[in-house]
Structure formats: structure tokens, C-alpha cells
């Protein structure tokens, strides 16, 4: 990982540098095999490796497992859930988006991006990628066993590391809660735009159906036949404009899904991986260390109370073995805190993504309203024939009190 001279604990990454590491596309390639089972394959394309490979969901699962095996003290984003029975198109598309977020976060994470298993996953085109990943991960051990600084991590940690850890965890928990609510609102806004598109389309179709009606008029309405004919002709033509309005509204909704909701989901995935890492630290290495210390204390008390020489020698040997284990666990505990401190800095490096999200949201709103406003403006003159004034002059009403507002 990129580190300033003198203190390997500190990182100096900008968001632009992280995003520039790689951009990975994940596209669906549906393929039907057998009579009843439909399997989904993904084309995974890496800009950095200039590669394009085909992966199944289970390949992602093995890759995820190997990442956790090699980097137990780093933020490994969670995978989306496995296929449920009768998964529909919406579920499959949602999972594709989640897999894309996962692989991009991994490909931009400094330690992961330099590891062989990432290169294997993104560029190996053989038929047995899962075994290749397992071989590459399991034969070398985890990051603690391969990092030169692992046994000296304690020397670089600040004396109040536990306090800093607690404060950082609380801050990121609050940020996660706020971004979760923002994502929920952004989804609703995008969904409303898409619903608006459907309503506009139906509205235009109903106007067109009204204008295309061929039911004969009653005899008493014959005097107004020419007026009704003009109105029908105008109504029939309006479906084109309303279809265009629907298209603009749908485009805005889709753009907000891709540029706003997906960026919020990406950041939430990252924040969730940090929360998961904190739990692994507490329930994993820290808990094991405390259990080992407790077991060591029990053994020492047993030595004092046991007077048989042979049993004492055996216990002392076990105590020595236990103390070596405790020392290793203590080193792992400090290394875990060392990694946590670096991962916290990565979270802060991603925080400027907020401005990207807000910029995308504002631009989408401006562009969407601008384009729809132009269509509304073009539509307005075509409404003049819908308003019959005195002496059959076709003019729009001057105010809402006239009965219909042209706006």
C-alpha cells in the first residue's frame, strides 16, 4: 500500500487515484442449459488488465472466500445473495449490479489490487478458475504471514488506538445510517420518474384513443360536428408529444438509478464492509486472544496444585506451547488494529464521493427538467385548437377561471 516515508501506518490516497486503479464491467449473458435449469453467466471486463472473461456466480463466491482467507483483517465487500427459487429478471439485474459494485471495490482496494488472485479472477480464461484461485490463495497463507511489518505493527500504532477505533467506528456507523436514508430517498425519486413516464404514456394514449373514436354523433350535435372534428384531430396528434415526454421522464429515472442510486449503493457496500470488519476483529482475533489468555491462566494454576513430576513437565510443555500461541495471537491482534486503522483511512478517502453523488443528482434534475420543459413548450401551441372562443375563434382561455388552464 502507498505509504509516506517514516510512518507505514498512514496512507495518502485520493479518490481519483483509487477510482483510476481499474474500472470493471459486469454484463449478463443468459444461457439456458437443460430442460428446467437456467444458468446465468457474466462477462467480466477489466480496463486495467485489458481482459474479458466469463464467470458464474459460484466463481465470485470462491473468489470472495479466498479474499477473506488471504485478507482477514481487510474490508472484503459482501456478495449479493444466491439465486432464490423462481428468481425473476429484476432479481437477476439487481444481483448483476451488486456483483459489479463488489468487483470494482475489490479492484480499487490497494492490497487486493496487487494480489495474484485478483489478476487470476479478472484475466484467467481457463475452465477451472475456482481451483486456480484456491491454489493461489491457500499455498501462501494470509496477509499476516506475508507482511514484513506484521510482527512490528504495535510499534506504529498510537497509544490511544482503542479510543481512536471506537470513535471511528461510531462516526462510520452514523455516516452509514445517513447514506442509507439518502439511498432510500434517491430510489423513491428515480422510481417516481419512471412511474411518471408510464403515466404520461398512458395519458397520451388515452387522448389518442379519444381522438380516434368513430362513434357517430347524435343529430342534435350536428351543428358542432366541425368543432368536434377539429378537437379530435388535435387530440389524436398529442400522443406523439406525450410519448416523447414519457421517454424523457424514463431517461431521467434511469439516469438517476445509474448515476445516483448506484453510487450511493457502492458507498454503502464499502461502509458495510467496514462494519463487518469491525465485527470480525472483535469476534475473531480479539476473542481468540482473550480465550487463550484465560486457558493459559487455568494451566498455570493447575501446575501449582499438581505435585506429580511427570504431570508437571507435561503441563509446563503445554503452557510453553500455549504462550507461544498467545504471543502470535497478540501480534495478530495488533496487526488487525493496524489494518483497521488503514481501512479507516480508505473510508475517508472515499468520502469525497459525496460530491460526485450530489453533482450527478443535480445534473440529472437540471437536464431532465430542461428537456421535459422544452417538450412542454413545443406542445403548448398545438393546444390552441382545443379552446373554442366566441364566434368559433379557437383561442386558449385567459385565466383558470375560464374553466381550463392552458398550463
Protein Blocks (a to p, Z undefined) as FASTA:
>chain_A
ZZdehiambccddfklmmmmpccddddddddedjklccdddddddfklopacdddfklmm
mmmmmmmmmmmmbccddddddddehiafklmmmmmmmmmmmmmmmmmmmklmmpmklmmm
mmpccfblmlmmmmmmmmnopfklmmmklmmmmmmpcfklmmmmmmmmmmmmmmmmmmmm
mmmmmmmmmmmmmmmmmmmmmmmmmmmmmmmpcbdcdfklmmmmmmmmmmmmmmmmmmmm
mmmmmmmmmmmmmmmmmmmmmmmmmmmmmmmmmmmmmmmmmmmmmmmmmmmmmmmmmmmm
mmmmpmbfklmmmmmmmmmmmmmmmmmmmmmmmmmmmmmmmmmmmmmmmmmmmmmmmmmm
mmmmmmmmmmmmmmmmmmmmmmmmmpccehhiacddfbfknopafZZ
